Amino acid sequence: MGYELEFWQYLVVCPLIFLAGIIDAIGGGGGLVTLPSYMLVGLPVHFAIGTNKLSSVMGTAMVTGKYFRDGYIPVKIAACSVIFAMIGSSLGARTALLISDRIFKIIMLIVLPLTAIYVFKSQNFMRDRNFEAAISRRTFVISILVAFFLGFYDGFYGPGAGTFMLLLLAGIAGLSLQHANGVAKVINLATNLAAVTVFLLNNRVIIPLGLTAGIFSIAGNYIGAKFFEKGGAKVVRPVILIVLVIFFVRVLYDVIF
């Protein structure tokens, strides 16, 4: 099953994917921009999701590789977190079949403002920890639990999962922002790879658009990663707050309409 595209659709989608890549590399939440971008130009929902996964995988793979080279990814925590995130995602998807997502969205309308207040006021989140410091057993255990529960969230609902992952890994697990972002990217890459495989096997990916947008995603993620390296917490906080506001407006719209 194919889907024909016009040139103007590329002109609309690709710059938005580039912008989303910058946002995603810094603080997560790029998916709040990318998926609506594909739907904006009239793609059917399954094609939009599948094509979005392809371009997202390309951008996330680039920034994950860069963060690995920079030493931002603690391999043991990242590997275990991926396993727990995949288990949680599977359980979340199964639960989504049993519970109305409207109930979940109403809960998010309470959680999101509280999260924004935490990000705005928390000194613990903003502390510039030495990312080369040894990681304690407590941090390791909390990190894989965060991966499991955020994986569950990603499988059940999904939007903003990367942002929440960064917040919890840095604010609760105690990872540095660099390590937290690195682990979040590894998990995001693994779950996106699993998803895009399913969509490719079911012919729900517009490959020319996905590959073209993927190049823009790589460029955006690269620039975002550079901003993250230079700005650290000073860059992350405003980006996350913007993402949370956009997410809140989107959920509120979904609940009302």
C-alpha positions as CSV (number, residue, x, y, z in Angstrom):
1,M,0.0,0.0,0.0
2,G,1.6,3.3,-1.1
3,Y,1.0,7.0,-0.6
4,E,1.7,9.7,-3.1
5,L,3.4,12.9,-1.9
6,E,3.7,16.4,-3.3
7,F,6.8,18.6,-3.1
8,W,5.1,21.2,-0.8
9,Q,4.7,18.5,1.8
10,Y,8.5,18.1,2.0
11,L,8.8,21.8,2.3
12,V,6.5,21.9,5.3
13,V,7.7,18.8,7.1
14,C,11.5,19.0,6.9
15,P,12.1,22.4,8.6
16,L,9.7,21.3,11.4
17,I,11.6,18.0,11.9
18,F,14.9,20.0,12.0
19,L,13.5,22.2,14.8
20,A,12.2,19.2,16.6
21,G,15.6,17.6,16.4
22,I,17.2,20.6,18.2
23,I,14.6,20.4,21.0
24,D,14.8,16.6,21.3
25,A,18.6,16.6,21.7
26,I,18.5,19.2,24.4
27,G,15.6,18.2,26.6
28,G,13.5,15.6,24.9
29,G,9.9,16.2,23.7
30,G,10.7,16.5,20.0
31,G,7.9,14.1,19.3
32,L,5.4,16.7,20.3
33,V,6.5,18.6,17.1
34,T,7.3,15.8,14.7
35,L,4.1,13.7,14.7
36,P,1.8,16.7,14.3
37,S,4.1,17.9,11.5
38,Y,3.4,14.8,9.4
39,M,-0.3,15.0,10.2
40,L,-0.3,18.7,9.3
41,V,0.4,17.9,5.6
42,G,-2.4,15.4,5.5
43,L,-0.7,12.0,6.0
44,P,-3.1,9.3,7.3
45,V,-2.4,8.6,11.0
46,H,-0.6,5.3,10.6
47,F,1.6,6.6,7.8
48,A,2.4,9.7,9.9
49,I,3.4,7.6,12.9
50,G,5.4,5.1,10.9
51,T,7.3,7.8,8.8
52,N,7.8,9.8,12.0
53,K,9.5,6.8,13.6
54,L,11.9,6.4,10.7
55,S,13.1,10.0,10.8
56,S,13.2,9.9,14.6
57,V,15.4,6.8,14.6
58,M,17.9,8.5,12.2
59,G,18.2,11.6,14.4
60,T,18.2,9.8,17.7
61,A,20.9,7.3,16.4
62,M,23.2,10.2,15.5
63,V,22.8,12.0,18.8
64,T,23.1,8.7,20.8
65,G,26.4,7.9,19.0
66,K,27.7,11.4,19.7
67,Y,26.8,11.2,23.4
68,F,28.4,7.8,23.6
69,R,31.7,9.2,22.1
70,D,31.5,12.1,24.6
71,G,31.2,9.6,27.5
72,Y,27.7,10.6,28.4
73,I,26.3,7.0,28.3
74,P,27.0,4.7,31.3
75,V,26.8,1.4,29.4
76,K,25.7,-0.9,32.3
77,I,22.8,1.4,33.3
78,A,21.9,2.1,29.7
79,A,21.8,-1.6,28.8
80,C,19.7,-2.6,31.8
81,S,17.4,0.4,31.4
82,V,16.6,-0.6,27.8
83,I,15.6,-4.1,28.9
84,F,13.3,-2.7,31.6
85,A,11.9,0.0,29.4
86,M,11.0,-2.6,26.7
87,I,9.2,-4.7,29.3
88,G,7.4,-1.7,30.6
89,S,6.4,-0.6,27.1
90,S,4.9,-4.0,26.4
91,L,2.9,-3.9,29.6
92,G,1.8,-0.3,28.9
93,A,0.6,-1.2,25.4
94,R,-1.5,-4.1,26.8
95,T,-2.9,-1.9,29.6
96,A,-3.9,0.7,27.0
97,L,-6.3,-1.8,25.5
98,L,-8.1,-2.0,28.9
99,I,-8.2,1.6,30.2
100,S,-9.6,4.7,28.5
101,D,-6.9,7.1,27.5
102,R,-9.2,10.0,28.5
103,I,-8.7,9.1,32.2
104,F,-5.0,9.1,31.7
105,K,-5.1,12.5,30.0
106,I,-7.1,14.0,32.9
107,I,-4.4,12.7,35.3
108,M,-1.7,14.3,33.1
109,L,-3.5,17.7,33.4
110,I,-2.6,17.5,37.1
111,V,0.8,16.0,36.7
112,L,2.1,18.4,34.1
113,P,1.7,21.7,36.1
114,L,3.3,20.0,39.1
115,T,6.2,18.9,37.0
116,A,6.7,22.4,35.6
117,I,6.8,23.8,39.1
118,Y,9.4,21.2,40.1
119,V,11.6,22.0,37.1
120,F,11.3,25.8,37.8
121,K,12.1,25.6,41.5
122,S,14.3,22.5,42.0
123,Q,17.9,23.1,42.8
124,N,18.5,19.3,42.9
125,F,17.7,19.0,39.2
126,M,19.8,22.0,38.3
127,R,22.9,20.9,40.2
128,D,25.8,20.5,37.9
129,R,27.1,17.1,39.1
130,N,30.4,15.6,37.9
131,F,29.2,13.2,35.2
132,E,32.5,11.3,35.5
133,A,31.8,10.4,39.1
134,A,31.1,6.8,40.1
135,I,27.4,5.7,40.0
136,S,26.0,4.3,43.2
137,R,23.9,1.1,43.5
138,R,21.0,3.3,44.6
139,T,21.3,5.4,41.4
140,F,21.5,2.2,39.3
141,V,18.3,0.7,40.9
142,I,16.3,3.9,40.6
143,S,17.4,4.4,37.0
144,I,16.1,1.0,35.9
145,L,12.9,1.5,37.8
146,V,12.4,4.9,36.1
147,A,13.1,3.2,32.8
148,F,10.4,0.6,33.5
149,F,7.7,3.0,34.5
150,L,8.5,5.5,31.7
151,G,8.6,2.5,29.3
152,F,5.1,1.7,30.6
153,Y,4.0,5.3,30.0
154,D,5.5,5.3,26.5
155,G,3.6,2.1,25.6
156,F,0.4,3.3,27.1
157,Y,0.4,6.9,25.9
158,G,3.8,8.2,24.9
159,P,4.1,11.9,24.3
160,G,6.9,13.6,26.3
161,A,8.4,10.3,27.5
162,G,11.9,11.5,26.7
163,T,11.4,14.7,28.7
164,F,10.0,12.8,31.7
165,M,12.9,10.3,31.5
166,L,15.5,13.1,31.6
167,L,13.7,14.8,34.6
168,L,13.4,11.6,36.7
169,L,16.9,10.3,35.9
170,A,18.5,13.6,36.8
171,G,16.1,14.7,39.6
172,I,15.4,11.4,41.4
173,A,17.9,8.8,40.3
174,G,20.7,11.4,40.8
175,L,22.4,11.1,37.4
176,S,24.2,14.1,36.0
177,L,22.3,15.8,33.2
178,Q,24.8,14.4,30.7
179,H,24.3,10.8,31.9
180,A,20.5,11.3,32.2
181,N,20.3,12.6,28.7
182,G,22.5,9.8,27.4
183,V,20.5,7.0,29.0
184,A,17.2,8.6,27.8
185,K,18.5,8.7,24.2
186,V,19.6,5.0,24.3
187,I,16.1,4.0,25.6
188,N,14.4,6.2,23.0
189,L,16.5,4.7,20.2
190,A,15.7,1.2,21.2
191,T,11.9,1.7,21.5
192,N,11.9,3.6,18.2
193,L,13.8,0.9,16.4
194,A,11.3,-1.7,17.7
195,A,8.4,0.5,16.5
196,V,9.7,1.4,13.1
197,T,10.4,-2.3,12.4
198,V,6.7,-3.0,12.9
199,F,5.6,-0.2,10.7
200,L,8.0,-1.1,7.9
201,L,6.8,-4.7,7.9
202,N,3.3,-3.5,7.6
203,N,4.1,-1.0,4.8
204,R,3.1,2.1,6.8
205,V,6.3,4.1,6.2
206,I,6.7,6.6,3.4
207,I,10.4,5.9,3.0
208,P,11.4,8.8,0.7
209,L,9.9,11.4,3.1
210,G,11.1,9.5,6.2
211,L,14.7,9.4,4.9
212,T,14.7,13.1,3.7
213,A,13.2,14.3,7.0
214,G,15.7,12.0,8.8
215,I,18.6,14.0,7.3
216,F,17.0,17.2,8.7
217,S,16.5,15.4,12.1
218,I,20.2,14.4,12.1
219,A,21.2,18.0,11.5
220,G,18.8,19.3,14.2
221,N,19.9,16.8,16.7
222,Y,23.6,17.6,16.0
223,I,23.0,21.3,16.6
224,G,20.9,20.6,19.7
225,A,23.6,18.3,21.1
226,K,26.1,21.1,20.7
227,F,23.9,23.5,22.6
228,F,23.5,20.9,25.3
229,E,27.2,20.4,25.7
230,K,27.8,24.2,26.0
231,G,24.8,25.2,28.0
232,G,24.1,22.2,30.3
233,A,21.4,22.9,32.8
234,K,21.0,26.5,31.7
235,V,19.7,25.3,28.3
236,V,17.8,22.3,29.5
237,R,15.5,24.1,32.0
238,P,13.8,26.6,29.6
239,V,13.5,23.9,26.8
240,I,11.8,21.5,29.2
241,L,9.4,24.2,30.5
242,I,8.4,25.0,26.9
243,V,7.9,21.4,26.1
244,L,5.7,20.9,29.2
245,V,3.6,23.9,28.3
246,I,3.0,22.7,24.7
247,F,2.2,19.2,26.1
248,F,-0.3,20.6,28.6
249,V,-2.1,22.7,25.9
250,R,-2.2,19.6,23.6
251,V,-3.7,17.3,26.4
252,L,-6.2,20.0,27.4
253,Y,-7.3,20.4,23.8
254,D,-7.7,16.6,23.5
255,V,-9.8,16.4,26.7
256,I,-12.1,19.3,25.8
257,F,-12.6,18.5,22.2
